[in-house]
Amino acid sequence: MAVVPVEPRPLNDAERAVLEYLLQADFAGASALRGQVGRAEVVATWGAGSVSVDLRVRGLEQRPASQSALAPVGALVYGDRGEYVGELLLWTDGGTALSALEYAWVTDEMPTSLPSVDRFRRTVD
């Protein structure tokens, strides 16, 4: 999927809930990333209808996307019957700034919304 730039907008409730859930984990840099959630905004989607988004933190100079790094936290996502349906990944600019939220699904149909937090099981490397 090609990245689709959007007019910068605040996080919606689902995006904020996912970030807050993931950032409850204790890992190097988590505290700084937690402090950025309130200033994070969506600047692109990962394709038409995608719930995966690129983020920018107002007031921070951020690196190019090519320097993104996967944060050491994520979440496995489970469906209505307890089946594994995907995972949530958090991308950062070298571990110092929020840069993307990815929902990697394993189902036949692309999700049209982020799952609710009660469907997650956090993972920390």
Residue pairs with C-beta under 8 A, 6 or more apart in sequence:
1 46
1 47
1 48
1 50
2 47
3 44
3 45
3 46
3 47
3 54
4 44
4 45
4 46
4 47
4 48
4 50
5 43
5 44
6 42
6 43
6 44
6 45
8 41
8 42
8 43
8 56
9 41
9 42
10 41
10 42
11 19
11 37
11 40
11 41
11 42
12 42
14 51
14 113
14 114
14 116
15 42
15 53
15 101
15 114
16 37
17 114
17 116
17 117
18 75
18 88
18 101
18 114
18 117
18 120
19 37
19 40
19 90
19 98
19 101
20 34
20 37
21 75
21 117
21 120
21 122
22 71
22 73
22 74
22 75
22 88
22 90
22 122
23 30
23 33
23 34
23 37
23 73
23 90
24 122
25 73
25 122
25 124
26 124
27 71
27 72
27 73
27 124
27 125
28 72
28 95
29 71
29 92
29 95
29 96
30 73
32 96
33 71
33 92
33 97
33 98
36 57
36 60
36 97
36 98
37 98
39 57
39 58
39 59
39 60
40 55
40 56
40 57
40 58
40 98
41 55
41 56
41 57
41 58
42 53
42 54
42 55
43 53
43 54
43 55
43 56
44 53
44 54
45 51
45 52
45 53
45 54
46 52
46 53
46 54
46 102
49 110
49 112
50 110
51 103
51 111
51 112
51 113
51 114
52 100
52 101
52 102
52 103
52 104
53 100
53 101
54 65
54 99
54 100
55 98
55 99
55 100
55 101
56 62
56 99
57 97
57 98
60 97
62 93
62 97
62 99
63 93
63 94
63 97
65 99
65 100
67 93
67 94
68 91
68 92
68 93
68 94
68 99
68 100
69 91
69 92
69 93
69 94
69 95
70 89
70 90
70 91
70 92
71 89
71 90
71 91
71 92
71 95
72 124
72 125
73 90
73 122
73 123
73 124
73 125
74 87
74 88
74 89
74 90
74 122
74 123
75 87
75 88
75 120
75 121
75 122
75 123
76 84
76 86
76 87
76 120
76 121
76 123
77 84
77 85
77 86
77 87
77 88
77 103
77 105
77 115
77 119
77 120
78 84
78 85
78 119
78 120
78 121
79 85
79 107
79 119
84 106
85 105
85 106
85 107
85 115
86 103
86 104
86 105
86 106
86 107
86 111
87 103
87 104
87 123
88 101
88 102
88 103
88 104
88 114
88 120
89 101
89 102
89 103
89 104
90 98
90 100
90 101
90 102
91 98
91 99
91 100
91 101
91 102
92 98
92 99
93 99
103 111
103 114
103 115
105 111
